[in-house]
Amino acid sequence: MAIAGRLGGRRHRILFVDAFDSFTNNIVGLLEESCADTTVELVHIDDAGFQKNIESRIDQFDAVVVGPGPGHPSNPDDVGFINHLWQLSEERMLPILGICLGFQSLCFAHGATVEKLARARHGIVNRVTHQDDDIFSGIGDLEATQYHSLRANLGFAAGDDHVSWTPSETCPDLQPLAWDVDDELNGPIVMGVRHTTKPFWGVQFHPESICTNKAGKALIQSWWDLARDWSRRNGREVAPRLQEKQANGTAHKVGGQSNSTSNGDASPGEQGHGPFAEYLLSITDGKISFEQSVSKTIEKLHLPHVLEALGLAQDQVLVLDSQGHPSGRYSIIGLVMPDITAQVSYRVADKTLRYATGPTKQQSIQLKGIEEVWPALQDALDVFQPPIPSAFEKNIPFWGGFMGFVSYEAGLEGIDVAAHPSCEEGTLPDVSFAFIHRSIVIDHHASNLVIQSLLPDDEEWLATTSRIIDHLSSVSGTSDAVGTGVSLEDRSLDLALSRAKVTRPAEREYREKVLRCQDFLASGDSYELCLTDETTIEISGEINEWDLYKRLRRNNPAPHGAFLRLGNMTVIGSSPERFLRWTRGGQCQFRPIKGTVKKGPGMTRERAHEILDSSKERAENLMIVDLIRHDLSGVIGADKTWVSKLMVVEEYETVYQLVSVIEGELPDKRAGLEVLKSSLPPGSMTGAPKKRSCEILRDIEKRPRGLYSGVIGYMDIGGAGDFSVVIRTAVRGSKDSTWRVGAGGAVTIQSTDEAEFHEMETKQSSVLASLFQQQKKS
């Protein structure tokens, strides 16, 4: 148990040194939970100001934790000022715990070599052997997650089938405390050490991982007890905190709500609205209506019929469609109205925010970067905050607001990763939303449809739309299987597609990229890399995009389908993966998918479960779960974040997939957008650590991903939002004859290049086969 109480009536302070890892906030949360009366503050390894004054800064903390990260401890770029910590003078000495890279740095600084494992251990959960001593005292049996490509060699004979608990001649100052003795390929791996005379400890594993058992927390508590006991015995006192330290942002509190200082942080009453929000208000002369909705009970009525009956199938429109999938519930149609619907977009290449209600009315604002986009969107939503209680249907997820998308490259800019130079040549936006005044929401479970408008005096449209829906409902025999025979639209599609030129990724090149990824994994630069490629479908002549979408939804239904005809692009998709949803009540949820098995002859559900329960598939999923916990904890705190489902198999039309669910409690409804921007690009499409992994993938893939690997969804005026990951999707620009379909998979150290290529093909085929196939075979 951690010793409660405060020294001299003050809170303790732990400094966390972040090496740009994607599990940092999980460790911070564990420290805050395990170490009583403690504030954890964070500093990055490249903070020049901190390094310049390191000894005086260190004096202000009770202890230091050096976190994990990519790279090697011998590379100054990978460790920054970390190695200076092990050289502190006697009078500056304080307790330090190193985790993973921090552990390797401690060992390297005291004579060990740090070398590649025969096979890296990423997302592997294994027993850690210890002697119930030192920081391992009283913690019990330890099952811990490992994320490492390197090992610290303390100088014991290579290939020994035993372990030593005493220092070696090579590293006389380091006492081994724990080992992994179950890896036949790598042999015994040291998992924990302590310095024999200084208050330095290190562990190779990750005590904060969701799959590390409760002994991980007990270990942190044990370390904290020993750290404070050392300080008491040595009479160490913490220097008073200088006010300027917090003001200049060198070290800042993490694990609570974001410290963002963007213009959007002020509440609407504290500042005037920005130009985009004022522009939205001007569209309706400053009038806002929250009183207009019509609810109808319906049966046997499906989204394609509604859209076609309203004459919207060939218009600019935004459709989020659950496609009749059992796990989907709501479908949303957002109407784009000429001269009324404001469309707002942003391109990474020129950092310009553009908005307009029509092609000739465009206005633009030059921004410093994407960080200024989010406050503009939040400001606009704040303008339209409905009164509470609202006259709208309270259980309907969307009352009006933004519908649209954020690209993968927009997410890269948010984590300071430069896009591939070829992105400069593109013309499509990286962020694109329409502010929807008129919408229709279908609740398929309750057989209910709601027609809504934010426009003042819009009763006539509500009444007209209601009559059309009533007439549609009266038509008997309506089903969701639109055009299940060989219809005229099928024949027209087949004719257009018969002339299509399909270019797929070359197997040899893709497999070479897989092997390049594994080189980076083996060197410690990443734990997992989500490699992708692109198939193009070039179609000469016209093709009915709506009919193409209906074919996709019919043959490959998924709970997060989308049909977007917005601005200068068209999107048709059937994504199975929710990225992020948040409710007006303050709950948020991520549903990452990692692990895929293709359906086919002989592939039973039982066999799929067996495959998806393998070490490789579970490791893929685990790494993304821990990454998303980090992303979410960085905004709302680890104590408000939990995992409600861990690695559950779900069945879809063409595949079985391994799904986890991470949830959290938001402090207020404005925090949903903060979580969204802080979590992009989706971790299931990057790998971990996210920043370094994205840099590696950019250099291997050598192309923009565009909307693929981004997100599609909505942010509503009541404070709710829902976004899916853009996979199983085809995209084209309005002036382009080429559709682009992205696909890929997570490369781990356990992958084979051949299997990864076939997984990519499986995912690609779920779209291509659905488009080129008239109807689903029974």
N, C-alpha and C positions, 0 to 999 in steps of 0.2 A: 504493500500500500504506500502511496505517496504521503509524505509528511505534510500535514496541513499547517496553516499558519503563515505569518509574514515576518520578514526580518525588519525590525525597526518600524513596523506599521505600514510598510510599503508593499506594493505588488512586486513579485519577481519579474525579471525580464530575461527572455531567451532570445538570442539572435539566431535567425535561420538564414543560412547562406545558400542561395538558390543558384544552381548551375543550369538554369533554363530547362528544367525537367517538367514533364507533364503529370507528375504525381505530387508536386510540391504542396499544394493546398491540403491534400489528404494527410501528409505528415504534420503540417501545421495544426490541422484539426485534432490529430491524435495527441500532439504535445499539449494543446490547450485543454483537452479532456483529461489527460493523465497527470499533468503537473499543476497542483492546486495553486490558486492565487497567482497565476502567471499570465503575463502578456507576451505574445510571440511577435517579433518584428522581423521583417525580411529585408535583405540586401542582396543585390545581384553580384555575381562574381566579377563583373567588369566595371563596377562602380569605382571610378578613379578617385573620387573625393574620399570615399571610405578607405581605400587602400593608402592614400597619402597620409591619413591621420589614423591609421589602423589601431595603434596602441591606445590612444586617448579614447577612441570610440569603443574599443573592446572593454575598457574600464567601466563602461556604463551598463554592462550586462552581467547576469549571474552565470550564464553558460552559453555555449554556442552549439548549434547542430549544423553540420555540413551535409547538405543533401545530395541526392543522386543527380545524374545528368549524363549526357552523351560524351563520348570521347575517352581519352587516356590521361592519367595523371601527370605524364611527362610533357604534355602539350600545354604550354601557357595559355593558349586560347581556350582550352577546355576547362581549366581550373582557375583562371584569374588569380586572385590574391589568396586562394585557399592554402597554398603551400607556405605562405608567410605565417599562418596560424600555428603551425607545428614548430616554428622557430621563435615563439614569444619568449621574452626574457623571464627570469624567475619572478621578478616583481609584478609582471603583467599576466602571469599564468592564471588560467581559469579552466573549468571543466569543458571538454569538447567531445561530442559524439559525431562520428562520421558514418554515413549511410551510403552503401553502394559505392559511387564514385568517391564520396568522402572517406569511406573505409579504405579504398584502394590508395587514395592520396596519403592517408596516414601511414599505411604500410610502405609505400614507395619512399616517403620521406625518412623512413627509418631502416632502409637497407634492402627492402624486398624488391624483387622484380615483379612487374605486372605484365602478364602475358596472355595471349589468346587461349581460350578453352578449346579442347578438341571439338566440342560442339557447345554452342552458347546455350544458356538456360534462360529463356524468355517466357514468362508466364507459367513457369514450372512451380508447382506446389510440392514441397517435400519435407520430410522430417529433418530437423536440425538436432544433431547430437551435442549435448553439453554435460557438464559435471555439476550442475546445480550450484554454481559458484559465481561470485562477483555479480555482475549485472544479470546473470542467468539464475541467480539464487531465488528459489521459491516460485519460479514461474511455471513449473510443470512441463509437460510434454509440449514441444513447439513444432507446429506445422507452419511453414513460412513460404511465401511467394518469393521467387527469385527472378530478377530481371538483369542478368549480367552476361556479357560476352567475354569478360576478362577474369583472371584469377590473380590473387596475390600469392606469389611464391616466396615463402619465408626461408627457404633454403633447406627444407627437409628433402630427403632423397626422392627423386621422381619415381613414381610407380609404387611407392610404399603402400602396402595393404593395411597399414595401421596408422594411427594418428598420434601426435605428440601433444602433451599439455604443458610442456616446458619450452622456454625460448630456444631458438636455434643459434648456432654460432654465427650465422649470417645476420640474423636480426635479434641480437641479445636483449634489446629493449622491448620486444613485443612478446607478450604471453598469449598463446592461443587459448581461446575460451570456448569455441564451438566449431563443429565440422559438419559437412555433408559427406557421409560415408556410403551413400547408396548409388552413386553414379559410376557405373562400371566403365564407361568410356573415358571419363575424365579422371577417375580415381578420387581419393579424398580431397575435398576443397575446404580450405579454412573459411569459416563463416563468422567468426568473431574474434577480436583481440582486445587487449588493453596494454597500455604502456606500463612498464614495470615500476616507474618512479613518478611519472607525470599523470595528471587527471585526463588522459586521452583514452577514448574507447572507440571501437568501430564494429559495425556489422555489415556483412555483405548482402543480406536479404532485406526485404521490405516489410517492416512491422506494420505498416499502415494499410497494406493491401486488403481488399475485401475478402480474400481467401486465406489470409494469415489468421490463425486461430487466436483466441483471447490471450494466449501467452505473449503475443506481440505487444499488446497494451501493457501487460504486467512487466515486460522487459523495460519499456520506457519509464514506468513508475520506479522500477528498481534502479535504473540509471540516475534518475532525478534524485532519489534518496541518497545515493552514493556521491553525486555531484555536490549536493548541499552539505553533506557531512564533510567532504574534503574542504569546502570553503570555510566551514566553522572551525575545523581543526587547524587550518592554516591562517586563520584570522583575516581572510580576504573580505574586503568591504567594497561595495559597488559605488562608483563615483556618482555624484548628483547628475541628473539628466539636464543637459543644456537645452533650452527651449528651441534653439535654432535647428536642432537635429530633426525634429518633426516638421518644422516649417520648410526646410529645403528638400524634403522628400527623399533623403538618402536612404533611410530605413522607414518602412511604413507598416502599419498593422495589416495583417492578412487574416483570412478566415472569417471576416465579417462582411458587411455590405461593401460594395465597391467604393473606392476612394475617388471615383471619376470626378473630374472638375470641368466636364463639358458644359456648354451653355444650357443643355437640357436638364441639368440637375436642379435648377431652381423651379419651384412650383409655379403654376400659371399666375398666381396672385403676386409673385415676387418680381416679375419682369414682364415686359410687353412681349407679344408674340412676334416671331420672326417673319420674314417676307413670304415664305411658302405658306405658313398658316394663315397669314392675312390674305393671301391670294385665294386660298380655299374659301375663306369667309366671304370674299367679294363675289364669288360665283353666285351666291344666293342673297346678295345684298345684306349680308350679316345676319340673315334669318336662319334659324336652326329649328328643325322639328324633331321631337322625340315621341310623337303620339300616334304614328301611323303604321299600323301593321294589321294584317288580316290572317287569321289562323283557320285552317281548313282540315277536316278529317278526310283522308283519301285512302283508297284501296286500289291495288294493281296499277299504280301510277309510277312511272319511272323517269329518271332524269332526261334521257334522250327525247322522249315524247314531249316533255315540258319545253325543252329548249326549241324543238322544231315547231311546236304549236305557237310559240311566241315569236317565231320568225327570227331567231337569234343565231341559228347554226352557221350562217355565213358572215356574221358581224364580228366586230371586236367584242370579245366576251371573255370572262374568266370563270372557269368551272373547276371546282374541287369536288371530286366524285368518288364515293365509296364503292362504286361499281358493282353493287349487289354482293360484295364479299361478306361472309359471315361475321368477320371481326370489324367491319365498318358500320357506322350508324348514320352519319349525316352527309348530305351532299349540299353544296352551295353554288348558286349561280349569281355571279356579279355582273350587272349590266353596265356597259360602257356607253355613255350618252354623249353624242357630239355637242361641243360647246358647254357641257356641264361637268363631265367626268375629267378631273385633273389627273394626268399621268406624270409621275415624277421618276427620273432616272439618274444614274450616276455611272461614269466610266472610270475605271482605275487608271487608264492610260492618260487621261487629261484632267482628272480630278475636278470635274465640272458637274454640278447639280443642275439638271434641266427639268422644267415643268411647264405644262401647257394643257389646255382643253382642246386643242386642235393643232394641226400641222403648221398653221400660219401664226400661232399665238405664243410661240415658245419664249420662255424667259430662262435665264441661266445665272448661276452664282458660282464663281471660282472658289473652291474650297482648298484648305490645306491638306485634307485627306479624308478618308472614310469616317474617321472619328466624328466629323462634323455632320455626317448624314443622319446618324441615329437621333441626335437631339432635334433635328428638323422634323423627323417623322413623329417623335414623341410630342413635340410642340403642337403639331397638327391634330393629333389624337386628343390632346388636352383641350383644344378648342371645342371639340364635340363631345365632351364628357356629359353623359346623360344624367338627369336627376335620379336620385335613389329614393324610393323604388322607381324603376323604369316601367313605362307603359308597354315596353316590348316583352315578348315571351321570355321569361327568365331562364328557361331551360334551353333556349336556342343559343348555340355557341357563337353565332355571328350576327350582330345587329347592324352592321355597316362599318366601313373603315377601309383599311388598306388590304388589297389582295395583290399578290405578285411574287417576286423571287429575288434571291441573292445568289450570285454566282460563286464558284469556288475561288476565283481570283480575288473577289471582294473580301472573302474570308482570309486569304493570304495577306492582303494589305493590313488587315486588322491585327495580325501577329507579326508584322514587320518582316514579311518574306516577299522579296521582289518577284514579280511575275516573270515568266519566260519572255524574252524579247519579242517573240512572235505575237504576243498579245497586242502590241502596238498597231498591228495591221488590222485588227478586228474593228467592226462597226457596231456590234450588238452591245447593249448596256450590261453592266455587271450588277447593278441594282435597278429593279424596275417594279414600281407599284402603281396601281390605280386606286384613287379614293372612291369607293363605291357608295353611292347614295341609295340606289335601288338594288335590292337583292331578294332572292328566293332561297329558302332553306327547307330541305326535305329531311324529316326524321323518319328513316325507314323502319326503325323498330316500333315506333308509336303510330305509324301510318298517318303522319301529320305533315302538313306543308304550311309554311308561313311566308307571306308576301310582305315586304318591308320597304319603307322609304324614309330617308332623312330630309327629303325636300319639303319645304312648306307648301301647303295647298296642293298636295299630290293625290287627292282623293280620286280623281278621274282615272289615273293610271292604276291605282289599287283596284278600283271597281272593274275596269276593263280586264285586267289580268285575272282577277277573281272569276269573271265570267268564262274566260278561256279555260281556266283550270276546271271549272264546274263541267263544262262541255266535254273536256278530255276525260274526266272521271266517269262520265256517263257512258263512254264507249266500252262496251263489254269485250272481254277477251284480251285486254291489253296485257302484254308481258314485257319483261326486260330484255328478252332475246330478240332485239330488233333485227329484222332481216335474216332469220336463221336459214332461209332457203337461198338458192342461187339467184339473188335479186338483181335488178338493174344496176344498183349501186355496186354490188359485188363484181358484176361483169365489167363495169367501168373501172373499178380499182384494179382488177386483174389485168386489164388491157394496159393501164398506165404502168403497173409494176412489172409487166412482162418486158418493158423496154428499159427497166432500171439497171444501172450499173452498180453493183455492190462490191465494195472494196473492204476486205477484212484484214485485220492484223496478221502479218506473216508469222507463222509458228516459230521459225528459227530466231527471228529478231525478238519476239516476245520472251522466249525462253532464255535468250542471252540477257535480257533485262532482269529477269528473275534472278539469274546468277549474280548479276551486278548488285542487285539489292542484298543478296545474301552475303556478299563481300562486306558491305557496310554493316550488316547485322553482326557479322563475326568480329568486326573491329571495334564494336562498342558504340557506334554512332547512332544506332536505333535499335528498338526492341522488335518493331514490326513496321513494315512498309506496305501501304495499300497501293499497289501498282495498278495502273489502268491503261487502256488503249481505246482506240476509236474505230468504229466501222462507219463508212459513208455509203449512203444510198442516193445516187444521182438519178433523178427522174426528169426526162425531157418532156415538155408539155405540161398541161395543167393536171392537177389531181385534187380531188375533193378532200380537204384536210379533215373535215368533220366525219365523213364516211370512214376515213382511215382510222380516226380515233375510235369510232364505234367498233370497228373490227378488232382493234387492240383490246378494248375493254371486254369484248365478248369472248375473245380467245384466251386472255390472260388477266382475269379480274384480280384486283388488289385493293386493299382498303384506302389507299391514298392515290387514286387516279387523278389526272389533271388534263384539262384541255384549256390552253391559254392562247388566245389570239390577241396580242397586246403590242402596240407600237409596231415595230418592224420585225417581229418574230412570231413564230407559232411553235407551241410545245404540245406534244401528246405523250402521256405517260401513264404507267400503271405501277407505281412504287409500292412495295410492301412495307417500307420502313418509315415509321414516324421518327422525326428528329427530335422535336421539342413541342410540347403542348403546355400552355398555362391557362388557368381558369380565373374567372373574376373573383373567386373565393381565395385565391392565393396559392393554389397547388400547381406544381409543375412536374412534367414527366418527360424523360428521354426513353426511347425504345431502340437501342442499337441492335443491328443484325450482323452477326459475324459467325460464319460457319454455314456452308451450303451443300446439300446433296440433291442431285438431279433425280427426278422421278423417271421411272422407266421399267421395262420388263424385269421382274425379279427384285425390284427395289421396294421392299415392304417397309411399313412404318417402323417395325422392330429393327430391321437392318439399318434404317436411317438413324434411329436412336443410337445404335451401336457405333456407327461411324462418327456421329456428332459428339459422342462421349469420349472420343479419343483425346489424347494429350494435345495434339496439334490444334484441333478445333476448339477445345476449351481454352487453350492458351490464347488463341486469337481473340476470343470473346472477352476473356478476363482482362487483357491489356486495355481494351477499349472501355470496359466498365470502369476500371481504375482511372483512366484518362478523363472520362465524363464526370466522375465524382470530383476530380480536381477542378474541372471547368466550372461546375455548379457551385462547389464549395467556395471558390474564389469570389463569388458574388454574394451568396446568402449565408455562408458559414458551414463548416462540416457538421455542426450539431443540428442543422436544419436539412441535412441531406441523408438519404438512406436508399438501400437497394431492396426493392420489393419482390423482384423476380430475378433469379440468377441462372442463366443458361438453360432456358426451357425450349423444347423443340416445338415449332409451329409449322403447320402444313399450309402450302399455297398451291396454286393451280399446277405449276410445273416443278416445284422444288420443295424440299424440307429445309428449314433454316433454324439456327440457334439464336434465341432472342433473350435479352435481359431488359429489365426495367429499373431505371434510376429515378427517384422522385425527390422533391424538395418542397419546402414551405417558404413562400415569398413574403418579404416584409410588407410590401404594398404592391398595388397592381401596376405601378410604373416599373417595377423590377423585372417584369417579364422581358421587356425589350433589352434590358441590361444583360440578362442571362443569354438571350439570343446572340447578341453581338460578341459576348465574351466566349462563346462556345464554337464560333465559326473558325475555319471550315469544320464540318462534322468529323468528329474523331474516327468514326467508322470508315471514313474515306481518306484518312491521312496516315495513321500509325502513331507511334509514340517513341520518344518525346515528339510532340507535334511540330514545333518550329524546325528542328533539325531534320525531321523526317520529310517535311514539305520541301525543304531546300534540296534534299537528295532526290526526291521524286521529280521535282522540276527539272533537274539536270539530267535525269535518266529519260524521262518521257519526252522532253524537248518540244512541248506543244501546250497551248492553253487547254484546259478542260472546259472552260466556259460554264454554262449552266449545269452541266453534268457534274455531280459531286457537290453541288450547291444545295439550296433549299427552296421549296415552294410552299406558300401558305398565306395566312392572313393575320392581321392585328386589328382587333375590333375596338370600337369606341368605348365599350364597357370595361375594357381591361383584359380581355382574353386574347389568346393567340394560339395558332397551331401550324406547324411546319413539318413537311416530309422531306426526306433526303431524295435528291433527284437521281434515281437509278431506274433501270427498265424504262427509259424515256428516249424519245426522238425529238430533235430540235432543228429548226431551220429558220434562216432569215427570210423576210418577205420577198427580197430580190434575189434569193438564192435557190437554185434548183436541187441543192444537196441537203439531205437529212443526215444528221449526225447522231450516232448511238454509242454512248460510252459504256464500257464494261471493264471489270477487273476483279481483283481479289487481294486479300491480305497475305503478303509473303512473310513467312517466319523462318526461323532457322531450321524448322522441321519440314519445310515445304520441299517438294521436288519441282523442278522446272516443268516437267511434262504435266504433272497434276495441276499446277497453277494455270498453264495454258488451257487445259480442258475446263477448269472452273470458269475462267474468263469466257470461253466459248459457250458454256452452259447459260450464263447470265445474258450474254449477247443474243443467244438463240431464243430466249424467252420473249424478246421483242421481235426479232426478225421473223421467226416462225409464225408469230401471231399476226404480223402484218401481211405476210405472203400467203397465209392460209385462209381460205374462204370462211370456214367455220370450224369450231372446235370439234374434234373427232370424239365420238362417244366411246 
